[in-house]
């Protein structure tokens, strides 16, 4: 008696290239009317995970360098944070997409 076993054949899907979601940078610019305290408070209120120390460090960097990247990540979230910071009166660079 012969036993025949059939093994299932698997059709392999062609390798698909993973598409990376666009990443974006949110950048605050220096101006002559927003105070360190206002910039710091806005960052604390809007950017998730922002600490008080980091918000002050970023406010100082904005003043000394003329700008600071305050958030980097998903484009959709970047647009939301950018819009919220603009609504608080901060001077913002256009969103940089990578």
C-alpha positions as CSV (number, residue, x, y, z in Angstrom):
1,X,0.0,0.0,0.0
2,X,1.4,3.3,-1.1
3,X,0.7,6.5,0.9
4,X,0.9,9.7,-1.0
5,X,1.1,12.8,1.0
6,X,0.4,16.1,-0.6
7,X,1.9,19.1,0.9
8,X,0.1,22.4,0.3
9,X,1.8,24.7,-1.9
10,X,2.1,28.3,-0.9
11,X,2.1,31.1,-3.5
12,X,4.5,33.7,-2.2
13,X,3.4,37.2,-2.5
14,X,5.8,39.4,-4.3
15,X,7.8,41.5,-1.8
16,X,6.1,44.8,-1.3
17,X,8.1,47.8,-0.5
18,X,7.0,49.5,2.8
19,X,6.0,53.0,2.3
20,X,7.3,55.3,5.0
21,X,4.8,57.8,6.3
22,X,5.9,61.4,5.6
23,X,7.7,62.9,8.6
24,X,7.6,66.6,9.4
25,X,9.3,69.1,11.6
26,X,7.5,71.8,13.6
27,X,9.7,74.8,14.0
28,X,9.1,77.9,16.2
29,X,10.8,81.2,15.0
30,X,12.0,84.1,17.0
31,X,10.0,87.3,17.0
32,X,10.0,90.6,19.0
33,X,6.7,90.2,20.8
34,X,6.4,86.7,22.3
35,X,8.0,86.3,25.8
36,X,10.0,83.3,26.9
37,X,7.2,82.5,29.3
38,X,4.5,82.5,26.6
39,X,6.5,80.3,24.2
40,X,7.3,77.9,27.1
41,X,3.6,77.7,28.2
42,X,2.4,77.2,24.6
43,X,4.8,74.3,24.1
44,X,3.8,72.7,27.5
45,X,0.1,73.0,26.6
46,X,0.3,71.7,23.0
47,X,3.3,69.4,22.5
48,X,2.7,65.9,24.1
49,X,5.3,64.8,26.6
50,X,6.9,68.3,26.8
51,X,8.5,69.0,30.2
52,X,8.8,72.4,31.7
53,X,12.6,72.3,31.6
54,X,12.6,71.3,27.9
55,X,10.0,74.0,27.0
56,X,12.2,76.6,28.6
57,X,15.3,75.3,26.9
58,X,13.5,75.5,23.6
59,X,12.3,79.0,24.3
60,X,15.9,80.1,25.0
61,X,17.1,78.3,21.8
62,X,14.5,80.2,19.8
63,X,15.8,83.5,21.2
64,X,19.5,82.7,20.7
65,X,19.4,80.8,17.4
66,X,16.4,82.4,15.8
67,X,14.5,79.1,15.6
68,X,14.0,75.7,17.3
69,X,12.5,72.4,16.2
70,X,9.9,71.7,18.9
71,X,8.4,68.5,17.4
72,X,9.2,65.9,14.7
73,X,7.0,63.1,13.6
74,X,3.8,62.2,11.6
75,X,2.8,64.9,9.1
76,X,-0.8,64.9,10.3
77,X,0.1,65.5,13.9
78,X,2.7,68.1,12.9
79,X,0.0,70.0,11.1
80,X,-2.2,69.9,14.2
81,X,0.5,71.2,16.5
82,X,1.6,73.8,14.0
83,X,-1.9,75.1,13.7
84,X,-2.4,75.2,17.5
85,X,0.9,77.0,18.1
86,X,-0.1,79.6,15.4
87,X,-3.4,80.1,17.1
88,X,-1.5,81.0,20.3
89,X,0.3,83.7,18.5
90,X,3.7,82.0,18.0
91,X,5.7,82.8,14.9
92,X,6.1,79.5,13.0
93,X,8.2,78.3,10.0
94,X,6.3,76.4,7.4
95,X,6.1,72.7,8.2
96,X,9.2,71.0,6.9
97,X,8.4,67.6,5.3
98,X,11.0,64.9,5.0
